[in-house]
Every structure is written in C-alpha cells, then in structure tokens.
Amino acid sequence: MSKLLSLLTAGTLALAASGFVSAADEPYPSTQSGQSQNQTTPGTTEYLAALKKCEAINNAGDRQKCVDAAKKKHGQM
C-alpha cells in the first residue's frame, strides 16, 4: 500500500512541476504578424456587428444562414 501511495505522490508532484515549467515557456501571449489582438479595422467592426445581429435569431437554421451571409458579405469565408 505504501508503494502505491509513493507512486501516486511522485506522479502528482511530477504533473504539478510540469505545469509550472510549461507556464514559464511563454510568459506573454504571442500575436500574429506583430499586431495586437485588440486592433480592429472598420470592416472587422462591421463584420462583428453583423454576427452580433445573427446571435439574436432564435431559429438555428436561420441563424446559420445569417452567419453565412455575413461571412460572404465581409469576405470571411
């Protein structure tokens, strides 16, 4: 029984230590092409507004049609 407890404890410590190591690998989230993730262009803002309107639609089929139309209109396909 003590061998099993020792193995479980060692495994738990190993997993806990690997979490700290992987968290230290990348201290800051990377961004694509050097751009901030919070920057939006007017086209992106319009696209997000169109998607927001689609969220209000209750029927799943109609909602998907709305999303597809917004993607096509704003070149997001």
C-alpha positions in Angstrom: 0.0 0.0 0.0 2.8 2.4 0.8 4.4 1.7 -2.6 1.2 2.7 -4.3 0.9 5.9 -2.2 4.6 6.7 -3.0 4.0 6.3 -6.7 0.8 8.4 -6.7 2.6 11.1 -4.7 5.5 11.1 -7.1 3.2 11.2 -10.1 1.2 14.1 -8.7 4.4 16.1 -8.0 5.7 15.4 -11.5 2.5 16.6 -13.1 2.4 19.7 -10.9 6.0 20.6 -11.7 5.4 20.1 -15.5 2.6 22.7 -15.3 4.9 25.3 -13.8 7.5 24.6 -16.5 5.1 24.8 -19.4 3.7 28.0 -18.0 7.1 29.6 -17.9 7.9 28.7 -21.5 5.8 31.6 -22.9 5.4 34.5 -20.5 3.4 36.7 -22.9 0.8 35.5 -25.4 2.0 35.6 -29.0 0.3 37.7 -31.6 0.1 37.1 -35.3 2.1 39.3 -37.6 3.1 41.6 -34.7 -0.4 43.1 -34.4 -2.2 43.5 -31.2 -5.2 41.2 -30.9 -7.4 44.2 -29.8 -6.9 46.2 -33.0 -9.9 46.2 -35.3 -10.5 47.7 -38.7 -13.7 49.3 -39.8 -14.5 46.2 -41.9 -13.9 44.0 -38.9 -16.2 46.1 -36.7 -19.0 45.8 -39.3 -18.5 42.1 -39.6 -18.6 41.7 -35.8 -21.8 43.8 -35.7 -23.4 41.6 -38.4 -22.5 38.5 -36.4 -23.9 40.1 -33.2 -27.3 40.6 -35.0 -27.2 36.9 -36.1 -26.9 35.8 -32.5 -30.3 37.3 -31.7 -32.0 34.9 -34.1 -33.7 32.0 -32.3 -34.1 29.5 -35.2 -30.8 27.7 -35.7 -31.2 27.3 -39.4 -31.9 31.0 -39.9 -29.1 31.9 -37.6 -26.6 29.9 -39.7 -27.9 31.4 -42.9 -27.4 34.9 -41.4 -23.8 34.0 -40.3 -23.0 32.6 -43.8 -24.4 35.7 -45.4 -22.3 37.9 -43.1 -19.2 35.9 -43.8 -19.8 36.1 -47.6 -20.5 39.9 -47.5 -17.4 40.7 -45.5 -15.1 38.2 -47.2 -14.5 36.0 -44.2 -15.2 32.6 -45.9 
